[in-house]
Amino acid sequence: MTTSITRRPGAARAGLRAPRRNGAAAFARYLGKRLLYGVIVLWGAFTASFFLLYILPGDAAGGLTFGAEGDDIEALLAEQRALLGLDRPVLVQYFDALWGALRGDFGDSIYQRRPATELYFESFGQTLELAATGLVLAVILGIGLSVLIELVDWQWAREALLSLPAIAVAVPPFWIGLLLLQLFAFKLGIISSTGNDSFLGLLVASLALAIPGAGAISQLLTANLRGALTSPYIETVRNWGLGKRAVIIRHALRNSLLPVITSFGTTVGIMIGGTVLTEIVFSRLGVGRVIVDAVDGRDTPVVLVCVTVSAAIFVVVNFVVDALYPLIDKRISLEER
């Protein structure tokens, strides 16, 4: 979800005070629209997941009868489809699943005969730990790289550093994960290639997630820093006799971080999407393993709860960012084009 914002000329001279049109009513309308967008995203994620599973070859009945032999295999398949409700029209299945999801009931796992939400949240803690660590590393690396680019005096070194964010964004997390696994597990032997039993293993896996996110943060922040460093107020600060490092970190960086807040939701999206493949590469237990097994077995309730909750996390983070942004910067008008 993207916030459309405009800055009003003269806001700085007015003491950064928002006019009355950014009052409580305007803010409520603004949040209402963001909430509506979030509902649409959740519905779209749920619907796309359901129908993508439907059009894939095979179904859960085939998984339940795998290995069965004899002439009555077709009758057995038909019986299982009837028991699972897979013989009903697809729209009937869809609206039943949608109504259940609206009530917070995604149904039971077809194979494990347990609530799908229970299976999801059993693994959620491990995935949250991985994603949160990756997010912290992404912020630290992204900001650190942008500051280092501006501090370096050698032109060739600066150009080399400027190319790193684009490379980091372009490289898939699973490929980075494979390289890190090869280095730390097989070459150096300091982490295990499977499991969640080591803090160092968590850091290495999180680094695979963090590098693309750090690249996205650094690209935006570097552009904002360069703009800030050419601003008149920075020239005034330099005239005070402050050194280059103090100018960048204490003044330019602080005033360049605000637009980075809007990219926070995108970074969270990178973390959510990357955890699935990262957990597979590092053989970690988590939601990634649950959803991959569920897709392989066409376990629709488990897939739907995994996708919907992940989309909900993304929507909530973006909603919070959209809500905070006009509160942080009073120059922003809530009037949308």
C-alpha positions as CSV (number, residue, x, y, z in Angstrom):
1,M,0.0,0.0,0.0
2,T,1.5,3.4,-1.0
3,T,0.7,6.6,0.6
4,S,0.1,9.5,-1.8
5,I,1.4,12.6,-0.1
6,T,2.1,16.2,-1.0
7,R,4.2,18.7,0.8
8,R,2.8,22.2,1.2
9,P,5.0,25.1,0.3
10,G,5.7,27.3,3.2
11,A,5.1,24.6,5.8
12,A,8.6,25.1,7.2
13,R,8.1,28.8,7.6
14,A,4.8,28.1,9.4
15,G,6.6,26.2,12.0
16,L,5.7,22.8,10.5
17,R,2.2,23.1,11.8
18,A,-0.5,21.2,9.8
19,P,-3.5,23.3,8.7
20,R,-7.0,22.4,9.9
21,R,-7.8,20.2,6.8
22,N,-5.4,17.7,8.4
23,G,-7.6,17.5,11.5
24,A,-9.2,14.5,13.1
25,A,-11.9,14.0,10.4
26,A,-9.3,14.1,7.6
27,F,-7.1,11.7,9.5
28,A,-10.0,9.3,10.1
29,R,-10.9,9.3,6.4
30,Y,-7.3,8.7,5.5
31,L,-7.0,5.7,7.9
32,G,-10.4,4.4,6.7
33,K,-9.1,4.3,3.1
34,R,-5.9,2.6,4.2
35,L,-7.9,0.0,6.1
36,L,-10.1,-0.6,3.1
37,Y,-7.0,-1.2,0.9
38,G,-5.7,-3.7,3.5
39,V,-9.0,-5.6,3.4
40,I,-8.7,-5.8,-0.4
41,V,-5.1,-7.1,-0.2
42,L,-6.1,-9.8,2.3
43,W,-9.1,-10.9,0.2
44,G,-6.9,-10.9,-2.9
45,A,-4.2,-13.0,-1.2
46,F,-6.8,-15.5,0.1
47,T,-8.6,-15.8,-3.3
48,A,-5.5,-16.1,-5.4
49,S,-4.1,-18.9,-3.1
50,F,-7.4,-20.8,-3.2
51,F,-7.7,-20.8,-7.0
52,L,-4.0,-21.4,-7.7
53,L,-4.3,-24.6,-5.6
54,Y,-7.4,-25.5,-7.4
55,I,-5.9,-25.3,-10.9
56,L,-2.7,-27.2,-9.9
57,P,-2.8,-30.9,-11.0
58,G,-3.8,-33.3,-8.3
59,D,-5.6,-32.8,-5.0
60,A,-5.5,-34.0,-1.4
61,A,-7.5,-37.1,-2.2
62,G,-4.6,-38.3,-4.4
63,G,-2.2,-37.8,-1.5
64,L,-4.4,-39.7,0.9
65,T,-4.7,-42.7,-1.5
66,F,-1.0,-42.6,-2.6
67,G,0.3,-46.1,-2.9
68,A,-3.1,-47.7,-3.1
69,E,-3.4,-50.5,-5.7
70,G,-6.2,-52.5,-7.3
71,D,-9.0,-51.9,-9.7
72,D,-11.1,-49.9,-7.3
73,I,-8.6,-47.0,-7.1
74,E,-11.0,-44.7,-8.9
75,A,-13.8,-45.5,-6.5
76,L,-11.4,-44.9,-3.6
77,L,-10.4,-41.5,-5.0
78,A,-14.1,-40.6,-5.5
79,E,-14.9,-41.6,-1.9
80,Q,-12.1,-39.5,-0.5
81,R,-13.1,-36.5,-2.7
82,A,-16.6,-36.8,-1.4
83,L,-15.4,-37.0,2.3
84,L,-13.2,-33.9,1.8
85,G,-15.9,-32.0,-0.1
86,L,-13.8,-31.8,-3.2
87,D,-16.6,-33.1,-5.4
88,R,-18.6,-29.9,-4.9
89,P,-18.5,-27.0,-7.3
90,V,-15.4,-24.9,-6.9
91,L,-17.3,-21.7,-6.0
92,V,-19.2,-23.5,-3.3
93,Q,-15.8,-24.7,-1.9
94,Y,-14.4,-21.2,-2.2
95,F,-17.3,-19.4,-0.3
96,D,-17.3,-22.1,2.4
97,A,-13.6,-21.5,2.9
98,L,-14.0,-17.7,2.8
99,W,-16.9,-17.7,5.3
100,G,-14.8,-19.9,7.6
101,A,-11.8,-17.6,7.3
102,L,-13.9,-14.6,8.2
103,R,-14.9,-16.4,11.4
104,G,-11.3,-17.3,12.1
105,D,-11.8,-21.0,11.3
106,F,-9.7,-22.2,8.4
107,G,-10.6,-25.8,9.0
108,D,-8.4,-28.8,9.9
109,S,-5.3,-30.0,8.1
110,I,-6.3,-32.8,5.8
111,Y,-3.3,-34.9,6.7
112,Q,-2.7,-34.2,10.4
113,R,-6.4,-33.8,11.4
114,R,-5.6,-30.7,13.5
115,P,-6.7,-27.1,13.2
116,A,-4.7,-25.4,10.4
117,T,-4.2,-22.3,12.6
118,E,-2.7,-24.4,15.4
119,L,-0.2,-25.9,13.0
120,Y,0.7,-22.5,11.7
121,F,1.3,-20.8,15.1
122,E,3.3,-23.7,16.4
123,S,5.9,-22.8,13.8
124,F,5.4,-19.1,13.8
125,G,7.7,-18.3,16.7
126,Q,10.7,-19.8,14.8
127,T,9.9,-17.8,11.7
128,L,9.3,-14.6,13.6
129,E,12.7,-14.9,15.3
130,L,14.3,-15.4,11.9
131,A,12.4,-12.5,10.2
132,A,12.9,-10.1,13.1
133,T,16.7,-10.8,13.3
134,G,16.9,-10.3,9.5
135,L,15.0,-7.0,9.7
136,V,17.3,-5.6,12.4
137,L,20.4,-6.7,10.4
138,A,18.9,-5.1,7.2
139,V,18.4,-1.8,9.0
140,I,21.9,-1.8,10.5
141,L,23.6,-2.8,7.2
142,G,21.5,-0.5,5.0
143,I,22.1,2.6,7.1
144,G,25.7,1.7,7.7
145,L,26.4,1.3,4.0
146,S,24.8,4.6,3.1
147,V,26.8,6.5,5.7
148,L,30.0,4.7,4.6
149,I,29.4,5.7,1.0
150,E,29.3,9.4,2.0
151,L,32.3,9.1,4.4
152,V,34.6,7.5,1.9
153,D,36.9,10.0,0.1
154,W,38.3,7.8,-2.6
155,Q,36.2,8.0,-5.8
156,W,36.9,4.5,-6.9
157,A,35.9,3.1,-3.5
158,R,32.7,5.1,-3.4
159,E,31.7,3.9,-6.9
160,A,32.3,0.3,-5.8
161,L,30.2,0.8,-2.7
162,L,27.4,2.5,-4.7
163,S,27.1,-0.7,-6.8
164,L,26.5,-2.9,-3.8
165,P,22.9,-2.0,-3.0
166,A,21.7,-2.7,-6.5
167,I,23.5,-6.1,-6.5
168,A,22.0,-6.9,-3.1
169,V,18.5,-6.2,-4.2
170,A,18.9,-8.2,-7.4
171,V,20.4,-11.4,-5.9
172,P,17.7,-13.8,-4.6
173,P,17.9,-14.6,-0.8
174,F,18.0,-18.3,-1.4
175,W,21.1,-18.0,-3.6
176,I,22.8,-15.9,-0.9
177,G,21.7,-18.5,1.6
178,L,23.3,-21.3,-0.4
179,L,26.6,-19.3,-0.5
180,L,26.5,-18.6,3.2
181,L,25.6,-22.2,4.0
182,Q,28.5,-23.5,1.8
183,L,30.9,-21.1,3.6
184,F,29.9,-21.4,7.2
185,A,28.6,-24.9,7.3
186,F,30.7,-26.9,4.8
187,K,33.9,-24.9,4.5
188,L,34.4,-23.4,8.0
189,G,32.1,-25.9,9.9
190,I,31.1,-23.4,12.5
191,I,27.3,-23.9,12.1
192,S,25.1,-26.9,11.5
193,S,23.6,-27.3,8.0
194,T,20.2,-28.3,9.6
195,G,18.0,-27.3,12.5
196,N,17.5,-24.3,14.8
197,D,20.0,-25.2,17.5
198,S,22.5,-22.4,17.3
199,F,22.4,-18.6,17.6
200,L,25.2,-18.3,15.1
201,G,23.2,-20.4,12.7
202,L,20.3,-18.0,13.2
203,L,22.5,-15.0,12.4
204,V,23.8,-16.6,9.2
205,A,20.3,-17.5,8.1
206,S,19.1,-14.0,9.0
207,L,22.0,-12.5,7.0
208,A,20.6,-14.2,3.8
209,L,17.3,-12.4,4.5
210,A,18.9,-9.1,5.5
211,I,21.2,-8.5,2.5
212,P,18.4,-7.8,-0.1
213,G,16.5,-5.7,2.5
214,A,19.6,-3.7,3.3
215,G,20.1,-3.1,-0.4
216,A,16.6,-1.6,-0.7
217,I,17.1,0.6,2.4
218,S,20.5,1.8,1.2
219,Q,19.4,2.7,-2.3
220,L,16.7,5.0,-0.9
221,L,18.7,6.4,2.0
222,T,21.8,7.1,-0.2
223,A,19.7,9.2,-2.6
224,N,18.1,11.1,0.3
225,L,21.5,11.7,1.9
226,R,22.9,13.1,-1.3
227,G,20.0,15.5,-1.5
228,A,20.3,16.5,2.1
229,L,24.0,17.2,1.8
230,T,23.4,19.7,-1.0
231,S,20.7,21.6,1.1
232,P,21.4,25.1,2.3
233,Y,21.0,24.1,6.0
234,I,23.9,21.7,5.6
235,E,26.1,24.5,4.3
236,T,25.2,26.5,7.4
237,V,26.1,23.5,9.6
238,R,29.5,23.2,7.8
239,N,30.1,26.9,8.5
240,W,29.8,26.1,12.2
241,G,33.1,24.2,11.8
242,L,31.7,20.7,12.2
243,G,33.6,17.8,10.7
244,K,32.4,15.7,7.8
245,R,31.4,12.8,10.0
246,A,29.4,15.0,12.4
247,V,27.6,16.7,9.5
248,I,26.5,13.4,7.9
249,I,25.5,11.5,11.1
250,R,24.2,14.2,13.3
251,H,22.4,16.3,10.7
252,A,22.1,14.9,7.2
253,L,21.3,11.4,8.3
254,R,18.6,12.4,10.8
255,N,16.8,14.5,8.1
256,S,17.1,11.7,5.5
257,L,15.6,8.9,7.5
258,L,11.9,10.0,7.3
259,P,11.4,8.8,3.7
260,V,13.0,5.5,4.6
261,I,10.1,4.9,7.0
262,T,7.8,4.5,4.0
263,S,9.9,1.7,2.6
264,F,9.7,-0.2,5.9
265,G,6.6,-2.1,4.7
266,T,8.4,-3.2,1.6
267,T,11.3,-4.4,3.7
268,V,9.0,-6.4,5.8
269,G,7.5,-7.9,2.6
270,I,11.0,-9.0,1.6
271,M,11.5,-10.6,5.0
272,I,8.2,-12.5,4.8
273,G,8.7,-13.7,1.3
274,G,12.4,-14.6,2.0
275,T,11.8,-16.6,5.1
276,V,10.1,-19.5,3.2
277,L,13.1,-20.2,1.0
278,T,15.6,-19.4,3.6
279,E,14.1,-21.9,6.0
280,I,14.2,-24.5,3.2
281,V,17.9,-23.8,2.4
282,F,19.0,-23.9,6.0
283,S,16.6,-26.8,6.9
284,R,15.1,-24.7,9.7
285,L,11.8,-25.6,11.2
286,G,9.2,-22.8,10.7
287,V,6.3,-21.6,8.6
288,G,8.4,-22.1,5.4
289,R,8.6,-25.8,6.0
290,V,4.9,-26.0,6.9
291,I,3.7,-24.1,3.8
292,V,6.0,-26.1,1.4
293,D,4.7,-29.4,2.7
294,A,1.1,-28.1,2.6
295,V,1.5,-27.1,-1.1
296,D,3.0,-30.4,-2.0
297,G,0.1,-32.2,-0.4
298,R,-2.5,-29.8,-1.6
299,D,-3.5,-29.2,2.1
300,T,-5.7,-26.2,1.3
301,P,-6.6,-25.2,4.9
302,V,-3.0,-25.0,5.9
303,V,-1.9,-23.1,2.8
304,L,-4.7,-20.6,3.2
305,V,-3.9,-19.8,6.8
306,C,-0.2,-19.4,6.0
307,V,-0.8,-17.1,3.1
308,T,-3.6,-15.1,4.9
309,V,-1.7,-14.5,8.1
310,S,1.5,-13.6,6.3
311,A,-0.5,-11.1,4.2
312,A,-2.1,-9.8,7.3
313,I,1.3,-9.1,8.9
314,F,2.3,-7.2,5.8
315,V,-0.9,-5.2,5.8
316,V,-0.7,-4.3,9.5
317,V,2.9,-3.1,9.1
318,N,2.0,-0.9,6.1
319,F,-1.1,0.4,7.9
320,V,1.0,1.4,10.9
321,V,3.6,3.1,8.7
322,D,0.9,5.0,6.8
323,A,-0.7,6.1,10.0
324,L,2.6,7.3,11.6
325,Y,4.0,9.1,8.6
326,P,1.7,12.1,8.6
327,L,2.0,12.3,12.4
328,I,5.8,12.5,12.2
329,D,5.9,15.0,9.4
330,K,3.3,17.7,9.8
331,R,4.0,19.2,6.4
332,I,2.3,16.2,4.8
333,S,-1.2,16.9,3.4
334,L,-3.7,14.0,3.8
335,E,-5.5,15.2,0.7
336,E,-5.0,12.5,-2.0
337,R,-4.7,13.3,-5.7
